[in-house]
Amino acid sequence: MEALEQTPQKLYQWLDERIPLTPVVEFLSCKTVPRQKHSFWYLFGGLTLFFFVVQVVTGILLALYYKPTPELAHESVRKIINEVPHGWLIRSIHSWAANLMIASLFIHMFSVFFLRAYRKPRELMWLSGVLLMFLVFGFGFTGYLLPWDTTAYFATLIGTEVPKTLPIIGDWGVSLLKGEEEVGSETLTRMYIIHVTILPLLTVFIISFHVLLSQLLGSSVPIGTAEKKPSIPFFPNFLLRDFIAWTFGACVLLVVAVLKPWELGPVADPYASAPVGIKPEWYFLPLYQSLRMVPATILGVSGELIVNLMVVVLSIGWFLIPFVDVQANKGVRSRLFTVIGLGVALYLIITIFLAYAT
Amino acid sequence: MRSLALWFYLVVMLSAPRLVVAERSDTTVARVEAKPAVSQPVVFPDMETRLGIAGVGFVVLGGLAALLNAKRRRADVKAGIV
């Protein structure tokens, strides 16, 4: 019994002699998290990471049965739902966790923005975080085609036409993504490979960099906020708070995945016309609604091209926020950037609402 | 810590085999691949079963959250965080 109780310590000693664990453990033991009235928002980064891990695990289970060809893709997903034990649940969790991950990511990103947590020395955390957001959008776009049902097919057909208007890279980028003139076998294979190898490799690498920086630099205290004493030790106190948040996240995920299982539409028919009222997922609706609202031409220039260029310019601007908001580095909260953040958040919410309502 | 580890062990051991292995034969695979692409309906478990699964999940995860919260309180008291 005594030997059993000493096993974890012996195992730790064995590992520590071969991998230098002690400096890491000492660092984590000393790390603290500031306590202030906005500490609650610190949990959403970890929650996003939790949903990503759920995606990886459920994605691997789905990949055991999925077949990435137009002839078999839809049937393999149908089999996962109807014949594989708990397959419907795993697929439903995978689809819902994607949406919850993106929702959590948006909350995390906007909380970092409004709390000015991107200011020096955390600029690289902001850059890696925004890059992760675009990678997650990539996951959503590539994964959407894989069931090869009507909605997935036509949503991808429409979605791959939009970037074509971008000068120089538009046509080339779309042909690289599609692999052929129309959305077909080549497109499905490429979307699958991008979804299960390229994007996960890039994402794991950038997440590791993002989390490492978060551990080394610690959590930012918002400008003008007093820090309560004492700070919370990261291990085990804040980590336990993280685990509680993840458990609540898992509970919400399980309840929605079970009560509203993810459907599978009829198999895609490339010769049919697009279904009436087809819309992309909610996180692509701001772009979709913007394209709908803009006139076909503005002063002789294609409306679609203007929207695409605006998206590119605003994305670059969003990347560069830590370097543009110089007042934040001086410890001053700029009202202009608060208005910009509110404007962006409201635009996203309003366009999503309009896209659903009209 | 031990009760948490036991909890995780039980959940993983009870659920893992059923998640990974499907009962199918090679002849089923051959039949699927020979079929043309035809839309067949997907069938989910009925609402009662799903409510049961959601309820069990809610209770299990709620229990885990309560365990973790109790542990958090003990750790906070030990660290002097009130």
Interface residues (C-beta under 8 A of the other chain):
Chain A: R35 L61 L64 Y65 P70 E71 L72 H74 E75 S76 R78 K79 I81 N82 E83 V84 P85 H86 G87 W88 L89 I90 P230 I232 P233 P236 N237 L240 R241 F243 I244 T247 F248 A250 C251 L254 V255 V258 L259 P261 E263 L264 P266 V267
Chain B: R18 L19 V20 V21 A22 E23 R24 V32 E33 K35 A37 V38 S39 Q40 V42 V43 F44 P45 R50 L51 I53 A54 G57 F58 L61 G62 L64 A65 L68 N69 K71 R72 A75 D76 A79 G80 I81
